[in-house]
Amino acid sequence: MNKGIHSFHPFVSFFYYVGAAALVMLYKHPVFLFVAALLFILFHLQLDRGKTLRSWLVMMFFLSIFFLIINPLINRRGTHILFYLYHNPVMLEAIIQGVILALSIFTLLVLFASYNLVITAEKFLFLFSRILPQWALLTMLSMRFVPLLKRRLREIESVQKGKGLSVSEGKIRTRAKNGILLIQILLTWSLEEAIQTADSMAARGYGLKKRSKYTPFKMEIQDWLVLFTLLLIGSVAVAGWWLGDGVLSIYPILESPVIQGREWFYLGVFTLYLAIPLFIEGRDTVRWHFWKQKI
């Protein structure tokens, strides 16, 4: 049974993700970005108890740490010198900018990790297959490409282990040879299936005429209400960015990262927009709990 954010029209969910990604990229303040990351993590916990997030968390963490470290090493702009590293000054401005960059990348990765849980392949094709059938199909296949290859590679590796081939044991040369064999099998399998899929779709006339849909999504009253709310709150949040709130000034003068004045209002607006799925999921969870108690 669809409940929570899954029960809404695909366009409403897609609009939320577009707006959330835009706000995260526009607002360049560590407090705003930290709040956004926290909200998206809580959303993951509501969707699947963080299972999907845990599978990508290590990659997200190290990628964010990389940008956090590399920026102070290559950025020499600023007036606040903290210390010298091999006769090269490490600036406070560069560290703060690295923190903002790392938080932005981490927040966007967490956001799009939940995207695949909400915007399924069926919903994505529903949104774009009528106007851009080839592009919609190519995008959908690209989105599932990496997890599909990971799953197939694990299957191939488990089968090859039964034959005594392993990439984790033995000499380096043997392990490299076995690894190349695994990749060869993976590519052959993927290419064969891609050819079969293309032939099957061509036989069914994909993209030649208006496509029928097995699940006809329709905009209900709740969809229009949520869409209007997203438009209203998102417009106010963009206006706050346009006024300069939520953007930490680093050059030429470093601004204090402490939230003050009008920024508190736009932090609330920013938080409210990003937290809308949390409210929806929480509302339906409470309803489901009370419904089970009545039964």
N, C-alpha and C positions, 0 to 999 in steps of 0.2 A: 504494500500500500504506500502511495506517495504521500509524504507529509512534510511539513516545514518548507524549506526553500525548494524542495523537489516538486512541490505541488503547484508552483507558479509557472506562468507561461515562459517559454525559453527566452523570449525577447526581454522580459523583465530581468531575468537572471543575467543575461548577457549585458544589458545596459548597466547593471550594478557593477559588473567586473570592469567594464570600460571606464566607468566613472571612478571606481576605486583605484585602478591603475593610474589614471590621470592625476588624481589628487596626490597619490604617493610620489609621483614624479615632479609635481609642481611644488609641493611643500617640502622645503629643504631646511628642516629644523630637527635636531636630535630628539626633542621631547615628542613632537608630533609623530615622527617615524617610529619611536619606541612604542608609543600607544598603538599605532597601526599594527606593528608586528605582534604585540600582545593580543590584540583583538582577533587577528587572523589565526593565531595559534589556538585561541579559545574556540574559534569557528571549526577548526580541524578536529578538536576534541569532541565537539557536538556532532560532526558528520560521521566520523568512523573511529572515535576515541584516539585519534592521532596516529593511526596505523600507517596511512600514506605519508604523513609528515615524517615519521621516524625513519622510513626507508630512504628519504632524501636529506635528512637533517645533517648528516656528516658532510655531504658535498656542499650544502648551503653554508654551513659553519666555516669550513676551510676556505671557500671562495670569498666569503665576507672578510675573514681574517687576512687573506691575501691582499685585498684592496686597502684594508685598514693599515697594513704594514708598509705596502709599497708606496703609498701617497706621501708619507713624511720623508721617505728616502729620496724621492725624485723632485719633490716640490720645495723650492727655496724661497718662495714668496712669503712676506710677512715681516713683522717687526719684533715679535716676541720669541727670542731664542731660548729654548729650554736647556739644551746641552749640545755637545759636539760628538759626532760619531765618525771616527776616522777623518778628523779635520773638516767634516761637513756639518753645518748647522742643522739641527732638527727644530722646526718652528712649531709653535703652539697652533698657529692657523692651519698648518698642514695636517696636524693630528686631528683637529676638529673637523676639517674637511674630509679626512679619511673616515672618521666616525660616521659622518652624514652619508658618505658614499657607501660604506659597508652596510649601514642600516637600510638604505634605499634598496640595494641589491637583495639583501636578505628578505626584506618585506615583500618585494615583488615576487621572489621565488616562492615564498610561503603562500602568497595570494594565488599564483597560477598553479600551485600544487593542488589547491582545492578546486580550481577551475574544472579539471577533468572529472571530479566527483559530482559536480553540479551540472555542467553542460556536457551531457553525454553525446555520443556520436549521432544518435537519433535526433536529438535536439539541435545539434549543429547543422545537420543536413536539412532539417526542417526550416531553419532560418535562412540558409544561403543556397540551397540546391536549386531553387526556382530561378534566381537571378544570375548565379554564378555556379553552375553545376560542376564544371571541371575543377575550378578553384576550390570549391567546398570539399570535394572528394579528396583532392591532393592535400589540403590542409588537415583534414581528418586523419588521413593515412600517416601524415608526418607526425601528428601528435601522438599516435599510438606506436610509432616506429621504435623508439628507444625502449620502452617497457616490454614490447613484444620481442625484440632482439635479446634483451636480458633474460627473459623467461625461456626462450628457445636455447640460449647458450647454456643455461643451467641444465636443461633437459639433455642436450648433447653431451655435456660434461659428465653427467651421471651415467649415461649409457657407455661412454668411452672408458670410464673408470672400471667398468666390468670387464673390459678387454685389457686392462693393465696400463692404460694411457692416462697420465696425470700431469697437470701443469703446476702442481704444488709439491711434488716429490721427485727426487732424482737429480741428475746433473743438469746444469743450466742449459747445455746444448740440447739435451733430451726434452727438457721442459719447453724450450722455445719451439722445437720441432712439433711437439704435441699441441702447443698453442696455435701454431700456424694451421695444423690440421683441423682443429676445432673451428677456427675462423673460416676455413675453406668450406667445411660442411655447412656452417651457418649461412654463408653467402649463397651457396648452391641451393639450399633449402628455400631461402627467402626469394631468390630470383625465380625459381620454379613456381612458387606460389603466386608471385606477382604476375607472371605470364598467365597462369590459370585464372586469376582474378580479372585481369584485363580482358581475356577472351570471354569470360562469363558475362561481364558487364556489357561488352560490345554485342553479344548475342541477345541480351535483354533490351538493347536500345537505350542505354543510359544516356541522358542528355539530348536525345533527339526530339523529344516532345515533353509536354507538361507532365511532371512527375506526380504520381499519386502517393499519398502518405497513409501508412497503416494507422498511425496515431494522430488524429487531427487535433492539434492544440488550439484552443480558443481563449481569447481574452475574456476573463470574467471580471466581476466588479472589484474583487480583491486585487486583481492584477493592475487595473487602472488606478486604484488607490495607491498602491505601492509605487507604481511608475510615477505618478504625480508627486508623491513624497520624495522620491529620489531626485526628480528634476528640481524641485523647490530647494531641498537641502544642498544638492550639488551646486546649484547656481549661487547660493549664498557662500558656499565654501570657495568657489572660484573667484567670487568678488573679494573675499578676504585675501586670497593670494594676490590678486591684482592690486590691492591696496598696500601690499608689502608685508602683511602679517603672516606668520608661519614660515618665513624665509629668513634664516640667520645670515646677517651680513658679516662677511669675513674680510673682504678687501674693499677699500684700503684700510678701514678701521674695523677692528674686531668688536662685534656687538656681544653683549652679555647673553648667554644661552638661557637665562632665567626668564620664564614666561611672565609677562607683565602687561597691564592695561588691556587694550582691546584684543590682544592675542588670546586671552582666556575665553572670550566669546567664540572666536573662530576655532579654537581647540575643541570646544564643545560641539560646534557644528561639524567639524571634521570627524570627531569621534562618533557622533550620531549617525552620519552617513555610513561609515564603515561598520557600525554595530547593528544595522538594520537586520541582516541575516541572523544575528545572535538573538534579537528580539523575536523574530519569526520562529526560529527553532525552539527557543525557550517557551514561547506561548503554546506551540503544538505539543511539546513534551508535557507541560502542565495539564493541558486538556486531555491528553491520552492517559495520564496518571489518574485523574478524577473519573474518567470514563470507565477505567478498569475497576476502580473502587465501587462504582455504582453497580457494576455487573456482579 
